[in-house]
Amino acid sequence: MHDQNLTRNLRLPMDYQNILFDLDGTLTDPRVGITRSVQHALAQLGIDEPDLQALEHFIGPPLLQCFMQTYQFDEARAWRAVNHYRERFAEVGLYENQVFDGVEALLSALGEQGRTLYIATSKPRVFAVEIARHFDFARHFKLIYGSELDGTRTDKVELIAHLLEQERLTPATTLMIGDRKHDLIGARRNGLDAAAVGYGFGSCAELQAELPTYHFQTLAELHRAFSG
């Protein structure tokens, strides 16, 4: 892992022709929509959680597993929670979101460099596509890869493997960028280098524990590393 004190002068090579971006916490800040939708789901199951900040750990990991681990739900009850979550998220929550400042400039710069961009998110693809359309950044990406509504490919290892196979990408020329450990684990297990970003929802300890190839604290640092 590169020392974060060195990232200000780091330059990412053009060898990374393919860039995979996580969505939540990497391209957008979805905290309002996700936490309010989790709160709604819990209320439908008789659980009152007034503190939205206490629900921020739901941002990034697969929802089903997060409900099971946090509330000791069995799988059937966790699926009910997921379905209640989606009721609100599909109508309201996915629009309670904002693109991080600097993302548009970064994506434009990468496109001008001739790199091919993809989204790789454990969020259901149908939601990811609508978010990218609504917030007007879909045009920067060749394709958006996400999970299916039945839970297929919510695991980042499986999702990235599927993307690499479908797009016939070489791991050595592909970089994964994300804000949670799941992104870094998924990259490593598929032979990809990974860039962790510190402006999302993963703690510094969580990210450093996975020994990412690069670690950028800010989006500006990430952008600088791709320029020059």
C-alpha positions as CSV (number, residue, x, y, z in Angstrom):
1,M,0.0,0.0,0.0
2,H,1.2,3.5,-0.8
3,D,1.8,5.8,2.1
4,Q,-1.0,8.3,2.1
5,N,1.5,11.1,2.6
6,L,2.8,10.3,-0.8
7,T,-0.5,10.4,-2.7
8,R,-0.2,14.1,-3.4
9,N,2.6,13.4,-5.9
10,L,1.4,10.0,-7.1
11,R,0.6,9.5,-10.7
12,L,-1.6,6.5,-11.8
13,P,-0.2,5.0,-15.0
14,M,-2.1,4.7,-18.3
15,D,-1.7,1.0,-17.9
16,Y,-5.0,1.1,-16.1
17,Q,-7.1,1.3,-19.3
18,N,-10.2,0.1,-17.5
19,I,-11.5,1.8,-14.3
20,L,-14.2,0.2,-12.2
21,F,-16.0,2.6,-9.8
22,D,-18.1,1.6,-6.9
23,L,-21.2,3.8,-6.7
24,D,-22.4,4.6,-3.1
25,G,-19.7,6.5,-1.2
26,T,-17.4,6.7,-4.2
27,L,-19.4,8.6,-6.9
28,T,-22.4,9.7,-4.8
29,D,-23.4,10.4,-1.2
30,P,-26.5,8.4,-0.7
31,R,-26.7,8.6,3.1
32,V,-30.2,10.2,3.3
33,G,-31.9,7.9,0.9
34,I,-30.4,4.7,2.2
35,T,-30.7,5.4,6.0
36,R,-34.3,6.7,5.7
37,S,-35.2,3.6,3.6
38,V,-33.6,1.3,6.2
39,Q,-35.5,3.2,8.9
40,H,-38.7,2.7,7.0
41,A,-38.0,-1.0,6.6
42,L,-37.3,-1.5,10.3
43,A,-40.5,0.4,11.2
44,Q,-42.6,-2.0,9.1
45,L,-41.1,-4.8,11.2
46,G,-41.8,-3.1,14.5
47,I,-38.3,-1.7,15.2
48,D,-38.0,2.0,15.9
49,E,-34.6,3.5,15.0
50,P,-34.7,7.3,15.3
51,D,-31.0,7.7,14.8
52,L,-30.2,7.8,11.1
53,Q,-26.5,8.0,11.8
54,A,-26.6,4.6,13.4
55,L,-27.8,3.2,10.1
56,E,-24.9,4.5,8.0
57,H,-23.1,1.2,8.1
58,F,-25.8,-0.1,5.7
59,I,-24.2,2.0,3.0
60,G,-22.0,-0.2,0.9
61,P,-22.5,-3.8,2.1
62,P,-25.2,-6.1,0.7
63,L,-28.5,-5.2,2.4
64,L,-29.6,-8.7,3.1
65,Q,-26.5,-9.7,5.0
66,C,-26.5,-6.3,6.8
67,F,-30.0,-6.8,8.1
68,M,-29.1,-10.3,9.2
69,Q,-25.9,-9.3,11.0
70,T,-27.2,-6.2,12.6
71,Y,-30.6,-7.4,13.9
72,Q,-30.0,-11.1,14.0
73,F,-32.8,-11.6,11.4
74,D,-33.1,-15.0,9.8
75,E,-33.0,-15.0,6.0
76,A,-36.8,-14.8,5.5
77,R,-37.2,-11.9,7.8
78,A,-34.2,-10.2,6.3
79,W,-35.8,-10.5,2.8
80,R,-38.9,-8.9,4.2
81,A,-36.8,-6.0,5.4
82,V,-35.1,-5.7,2.0
83,N,-38.5,-5.6,0.3
84,H,-39.8,-2.9,2.6
85,Y,-36.6,-1.0,2.0
86,R,-37.0,-1.2,-1.7
87,E,-40.7,0.0,-1.5
88,R,-39.4,3.4,-0.3
89,F,-36.0,3.4,-2.0
90,A,-37.5,2.9,-5.5
91,E,-40.0,5.7,-5.1
92,V,-38.1,8.3,-3.0
93,G,-34.8,7.1,-1.6
94,L,-32.7,6.8,-4.8
95,Y,-33.3,10.5,-5.5
96,E,-32.3,11.5,-2.0
97,N,-28.7,11.4,-3.2
98,Q,-26.0,13.8,-4.5
99,V,-23.0,13.5,-6.7
100,F,-19.8,14.3,-4.8
101,D,-18.2,17.6,-5.9
102,G,-15.5,16.9,-8.4
103,V,-16.8,13.6,-9.8
104,E,-18.0,15.1,-13.1
105,A,-14.6,16.7,-13.7
106,L,-12.8,13.4,-12.8
107,L,-15.0,11.3,-15.1
108,S,-14.6,13.8,-17.9
109,A,-10.8,13.8,-17.5
110,L,-10.6,10.0,-17.6
111,G,-12.7,9.9,-20.7
112,E,-10.5,12.4,-22.4
113,Q,-7.5,10.1,-21.5
114,G,-9.2,7.3,-23.4
115,R,-9.8,5.1,-20.4
116,T,-12.9,2.9,-20.4
117,L,-15.1,3.3,-17.3
118,Y,-17.6,0.9,-15.6
119,I,-19.7,1.0,-12.5
120,A,-19.4,-2.1,-10.3
121,T,-21.9,-1.9,-7.4
122,S,-23.7,-4.4,-5.2
123,K,-26.8,-2.2,-5.4
124,P,-29.4,-3.7,-7.8
125,R,-28.5,-2.7,-11.3
126,V,-32.0,-1.3,-12.0
127,F,-31.5,1.3,-9.2
128,A,-27.9,2.1,-10.2
129,V,-28.9,2.7,-13.8
130,E,-31.7,5.1,-12.7
131,I,-29.4,7.0,-10.3
132,A,-26.8,7.4,-13.1
133,R,-29.5,8.6,-15.5
134,H,-31.2,10.9,-13.0
135,F,-27.9,12.6,-11.9
136,D,-26.6,12.7,-15.4
137,F,-23.3,10.8,-15.2
138,A,-24.4,7.6,-17.1
139,R,-22.8,8.9,-20.3
140,H,-19.3,8.5,-18.9
141,F,-19.6,4.7,-18.4
142,K,-19.5,2.0,-21.0
143,L,-21.8,-0.2,-18.8
144,I,-23.2,-0.3,-15.3
145,Y,-22.9,-3.6,-13.5
146,G,-24.9,-4.3,-10.3
147,S,-26.7,-7.1,-8.5
148,E,-30.0,-8.6,-9.4
149,L,-33.1,-8.1,-7.3
150,D,-33.0,-11.8,-6.3
151,G,-29.6,-11.2,-4.6
152,T,-27.4,-12.6,-7.4
153,R,-24.0,-11.0,-7.5
154,T,-24.4,-8.8,-4.4
155,D,-21.0,-10.2,-3.4
156,K,-18.3,-7.9,-4.9
157,V,-16.0,-10.8,-5.6
158,E,-18.7,-12.4,-7.8
159,L,-19.7,-9.1,-9.3
160,I,-16.2,-8.1,-10.4
161,A,-15.5,-11.7,-11.7
162,H,-18.7,-11.4,-13.8
163,L,-17.8,-8.0,-15.2
164,L,-14.3,-9.1,-16.1
165,E,-15.6,-12.2,-17.9
166,Q,-18.4,-10.3,-19.7
167,E,-16.1,-7.5,-20.8
168,R,-13.1,-9.7,-21.4
169,L,-10.9,-7.4,-19.4
170,T,-7.4,-8.2,-18.3
171,P,-6.8,-7.7,-14.5
172,A,-3.4,-6.1,-15.0
173,T,-5.0,-3.3,-17.0
174,T,-8.0,-2.8,-14.7
175,L,-8.3,-0.7,-11.5
176,M,-11.1,-0.9,-8.9
177,I,-11.9,2.3,-7.0
178,G,-14.1,2.1,-3.8
179,D,-14.7,3.3,-0.3
180,R,-15.5,0.0,1.6
181,K,-13.6,-3.2,2.3
182,H,-15.9,-5.1,0.0
183,D,-14.5,-3.2,-3.0
184,L,-10.9,-4.0,-2.0
185,I,-11.6,-7.6,-1.3
186,G,-13.4,-8.0,-4.6
187,A,-10.5,-6.5,-6.4
188,R,-7.8,-8.5,-4.7
189,R,-9.6,-11.8,-5.1
190,N,-9.9,-11.1,-8.9
191,G,-6.2,-10.0,-9.3
192,L,-6.9,-6.3,-9.6
193,D,-5.1,-3.4,-8.1
194,A,-7.4,-1.3,-5.9
195,A,-7.6,2.4,-4.9
196,A,-9.3,3.1,-1.6
197,V,-11.0,6.5,-1.1
198,G,-11.3,8.0,2.3
199,Y,-14.1,10.5,1.6
200,G,-16.8,7.8,1.6
201,F,-18.2,5.5,4.4
202,G,-15.3,3.1,5.1
203,S,-13.1,4.0,8.1
204,C,-9.4,4.4,7.6
205,A,-8.8,1.3,9.7
206,E,-11.3,-0.7,7.6
207,L,-9.6,0.3,4.4
208,Q,-6.0,0.0,5.5
209,A,-6.7,-3.5,6.9
210,E,-7.3,-4.7,3.3
211,L,-3.9,-3.3,2.1
212,P,-5.1,-1.4,-1.0
213,T,-2.6,-0.6,-3.8
214,Y,-3.4,3.1,-3.3
215,H,-5.2,5.1,-0.7
216,F,-6.5,8.6,-1.4
217,Q,-8.1,10.6,1.3
218,T,-9.9,13.0,-1.0
219,L,-11.5,13.1,-4.4
220,A,-9.1,15.9,-5.3
221,E,-6.1,13.6,-4.5
222,L,-7.6,10.9,-6.7
223,H,-8.1,13.3,-9.6
224,R,-4.6,14.6,-9.3
225,A,-3.2,11.1,-9.4
226,F,-4.9,10.6,-12.8
227,S,-3.6,13.9,-14.2
228,G,-0.2,14.7,-15.5
